[in-house]
Amino acid sequence: MLSLHKFYAMNFPIIKTTKTSARVLVFLIIALFGFLLGNLIAVALQMFMSDNQTTTFLYLSQASSQIFGFIFPPLLYAFLVREAPLDSLGIRNMPSWGLFGLMAMFTILPFNGMLGEWNEKLTLPESMQSIELIFKDLQEKATQISEQMLNTRSVGRFVVNIVIFGAFAAIGEELFFRSIIQKGLIRLFKNAHLGIIATAFFFSASHLEIYGLLPRFVLGLLLGYMFYLSGSVWTSIAMHFANNAAIVVLYFLNNRSIFNINVEAVGTTDNMLVICISLIVTVTIIIVCNRFRRREMSDKEQL
């Protein structure tokens, strides 16, 4: 068995190549393999499960998709082509000011709520109506599946929801999009802002929910900037987890009849003053975090 000492003493990277094109190809192959493996496992599970095990199948297939489609590819890629695998993924201590990112995920809610309402009213040109119907059908099916899993009074299923929708989704998507895609695009564009914006778009588009594209894009920007500023993927993972876990908790409390609220409408308002304050406060948080980062960098240079 490989000891921890021997593991850290291993000579990384395993695949020694400095060509960007080769590294991109390696990641694409790994990502495709992980995606296919996750889906094959889901198909296999469906074959061996009875009709009355639909919910169990949904949980297992969702977990399989997250583990093999998002968590596995970045980890394997880093150990194959990076000299310091964990450090290259941003797996390092989160600065204390990274907690401001958690605040930003909630201060943005009124502004994002307005974007969500706008997004729902957007329609594609008549020539693209068939495409719009496909995306609408995909989103409706995804919503039905999510609600089937989230609508529960069971404490056990609540915990599983926290793990799958909260932990697995946060860890997998942040490693995939922020640790790999965002870092790669920043190097490609030689501009942090372009890399973060492009990654936020890919992050939002990957969910295949055209009517949630804008608000999820904004969340992607917040996650991207906080990852970039803090240098720690734990920052964006914590933010992502807080956002997803809050939804799981609200659904659970609704089903336990403790609350009776529209989860999708939490934080939304028609008050333009509140919406403007929401945006200003969130942008201020990012600016403050940037100043903390610069101060830390300055202190290191003086040592």
N, C-alpha and C positions, 0 to 999 in steps of 0.2 A: 504494500500500500504506500502511495506517495505521501511522505510526511510534509508538513507545512514548511519546514526549513528547506527541504529539497525543492518544493514547489517554487518558493521565492528565489531559489538559486538557479532555476532553469534559465537557459539562454534565450531570451525573447529578442526579436520576434522569431517565431518558428519558420515562417516564410519570409526570407530576407529579400525584399524588393523595395526599391525607392521610387519606382514608377507609379505615378498617380493613376494612370489608366489601369495598371495591373491591380492596384488596391481596390479601385472601383469595381472591377470585374469580380474580384474575390468576394466583395460584400454583396454584390447582386446575386451571385451564385448561392451564397449562404442564405440570403434573405428568401430567395425563391425556394430553396430546399426546405427552409423552416416553414414557409407558408404552405407548401404542398404536404409536408409531414403533418402539420396541424390539421389540415383538412382531411387527410387520409385517416387520421385517428378518429376524427369526428364521424366520417362515413362508416368506419369499422364499428364504432360505438352504436351507431344507429341500426346497424344490421343485427346486433346482438341484444338490443333492448326492445322490450314490448311497448305497446301503445300507451300503457298506463305509467310508463317511466319517462314521459316527455320532458318534465321539468328537470329530472336528473340528467337526461341527455343534454339539455340546454346548458346546465352548469358545467358538465364535463367538456363539452365542445368549446364553450367560451374559455375555460381554463386552458385547454389545449391550444386554442388559437393565440392566446396571450403569451403562453410560455414558449411555444415553438415559432410563432410568427413574429414576436417582438422582443422577448427577453433573450432567447437563445442566439439569434443572429449577431447582435452587437457584441455579446460576450465572446463568442467564438471568433469573430472577426478581430477583436482587439488582441486576443491571445495569439492569433496567427500572424498579424502584421505589425503590431505595435511593440516598441521596446519596453515601455512601461504600461502594460495593458490596463490596469485599474485606474492609474492616473490619467491615461488618455481618455477614459470614459468620464472623467470628472468625479470619480469615486474618491472623494476626499472630504474632510470635515467642512460642514456648512458654517459660514461665518454667522455670528450672532445676529447681525443686521439682516441676514437672509430671511428672518421671520417676518420682516416687513412685507415680503412677497405674499405671505398668507393673508395679510390685511388687504393687499391689492386685489386678490381674487374675490373679495366680498365688496370692496368699495366700488368696483367696476360694474356691479350688478345692475344698477339703474340705467347706466349708459348702454350696457349690453342688452338689456331688456328692450330698449328703444330700437337698437339695431336688429334684434330678433323680429320685432313687429314689422319693420321695414322689409326685412329679408323674406318674410312670409307672403308679402304682397307682391314681390317681384315675380315676373313671368318671363319666360323665354319667348323669342319671336315665333310667329305661327309656323314658320318653316321647321322649327326645332321642337314643336309640340310633342312629337312622339318620344323624343329624348327626355323631355320634362316629365312625361307620364311614367317613363321607366324609373327615373329618380324618385318620383313621388311614391311609386309603388314600393321601391326599396326602402324608403324612409318609413312608410307606414308599417311594413313588415318588421323592420328593426325596432320600431316603437312598440309593437305588439309583443315581440319577444322580450324586450327589456321590462315592460310592465308585467308580463307573466312571471318574471323572475323577481322583480322588486316588490310586487304586491303580495306581501306575506305577513302573517301575525306570528310566525314561528321565530323564536330567538335563534335557533340553530341556523335557519336559512338566512336570517339577518346577518349573522357572523360570516356565513359563506359569501353573501353579497358584498360585505365590507372587504373581504379578501379578494374576490374576483373583480368587482367593479372599482374598488378603491385601490388596494395594494398592487395586484397584478397589472391592471391597466396603467396605473401611474408609473410603476417601475419599467414596464415594457415600453410604453410609448415615449417616455423621457429618454431612456437609453437609445432607442431607435432614432427618434427625431432630433433630440437635442445633442446627445453625445456623439452620434455618427453623422447624420444628415446636416445638421446646422454647422458643426465644426468643419465639415467638408466643403459646404457652400461658402462659408466665410473665407476659407483658403482659396477657393476657386474665384470668387468675386474680388478678393482682397479688400473687402468692405464688410464690417460687422453688421451694419444696418441692412444691407441687401441680403446677406446670408440669413439673418433672423426673420426678415419679412418673407423671403422665399420659403423658408422652412415652415413658417406659420401657415402659409397658403397650402403647402403639401399636407401638413398636419390636419388642417380643416377638411381639405378635399378627400383625404383618405377615409373619412368617416362616411362618405357617399350620402350625405344628408344636405341636399342643395338648399333646403329652407332653414338650415342652421349654419350655413357657411360663414356669414359675417360675424356673428357672436363667437363662434369657435375660433375664427381667425384672430380675433382680438385676444382671446385667452391664450392662443398660441404665441402671440407677440409678448404677452406678459411672462409666460413661461420661458420664452427664448431670451428675453432681456435679463431676467433674473438669473438664468443659468450662465449667461455670458458674463454678467457683472460679478457674480459670486464665485464662478469657476467650479462650483460644486453641483453635480447632478442631484444631490440630495435636496437642494433648494427647490428645484422645479418638481421633483418627485413629491415633496411635502405639499407644495401648492396644488399639484394635480390631485393628490390623494384627498386633500381637504375639500376640494370642489366636488369630487365624485362621492366621497363618504357623506358629505352633507346631504346630497340627494338621496342616498340610501337611507339615511337616518330619518329624513322627512317622510319618505314613503312608508317606512316602518311605523312611525308615530301616527301617521294617518290611518294605517290599517289596524292599529291598536286603539283607535278612536280617542287618542290623546289630543291630536290636532285634527282639524278639518280644513285643510288649505290646498290651494292649487300649487303643486310643487313647481310647475313650469313658470308660474307667475311670481315666484318669490323674488323680492327685491325690485320688481318692475314698478314703474310709476309713470303717470302722464305729466307730472310736474317738471317743466323744463329747467327750473332752478336747481332742483335736486339732481337732475340728469347732468347738468353742467358741473355741479359741485362734484358729482361722482367721477367725472372725467378728470377734473382739475386735481382732486385729491390723489387719484391713481397715478397720474403723470408725476405729481410731486413726490410720491413714494419712490418711483423709479429714479428721479433726479437725486433724491437724498441717498439712495443706495449707490448711485454712481459716485457721489462725493465720498462715501465711506470707502469705496473701492480705491479711489485715487489716493485717499489718505493712507490706506494700507500699503499701496504700492510705493508711496513716498517714504513711509517708515522703513520698508524693506531696503530701499536704495541707500538710506542713511546708515544702515547697519554695516 
